Amino acid sequence: GDALAKEDIIHEFTRELFPVATVVTPNIPEAELLLGWEPGRIKTVGDAIEAAKALHEFGSEWVLVKGGHLSSSDAGGDCIDILYDGSQVHQLASKKILTENTHGTGCTIGTAIACGLAGGLGVLASVASAKRYITQVIEDSAGLQLGHDSVQGPMHHQALKSWHNPILKSPSSYRLYAVTDSKINRRRGR
């Protein structure tokens, strides 16, 4: 996405945050920026693997280089994400969906990964589940008119038609909690 910090803070991210991170999730342009590479250097799945390995040197346990910006022709028409743990490379493929409704994919997949980890899944299972989720959201949002003309539109997270989350085992797991209103939480025994 858009740069949310000045370039001089990039060193702080890699020096201070990466060593304490379980998984970092840069997209292609973010990976290039973090590594000090020229924009457009990562063009192939092989380049993304090289980037994941280089990013891992900063100290995170896992690196997920998201492949949505890769040319679909190099990836056989798929969207291929690279997950690396310092020894093994995992290529996670899904069909590439052509739509403008992709604003927020990075935040969404990061949150979905964190939810999987919090629910007791391992990193690989959390990332795989999050990738299935984000792919389904993008697919279900593809035909919606959410943006303005050429502006990148947001995804419609509630458009899910068929999603199974291994963490949510029963309908009672879907309860929403009023986390900002402690009175309601106390009244409901939460």
Secondary structure, DSSP 8 states (H G I E B T S, - for coil): ----S-GGGHHHIIIIIGGG-SEE--BHHHHHHHHT--TT---SHHHHHHHHHHHHTTS-SEEEEB-TTS-TTTTTTEEEEEEE-SS-EEEEEEE----SEEETHHHHHHHHHHHHHHTT--HHHHHHHHHHHHHHHHHHHTTS--S-TTS-EE--GGG-SS---TT--SGGGG----TT-HHHHHHTT-
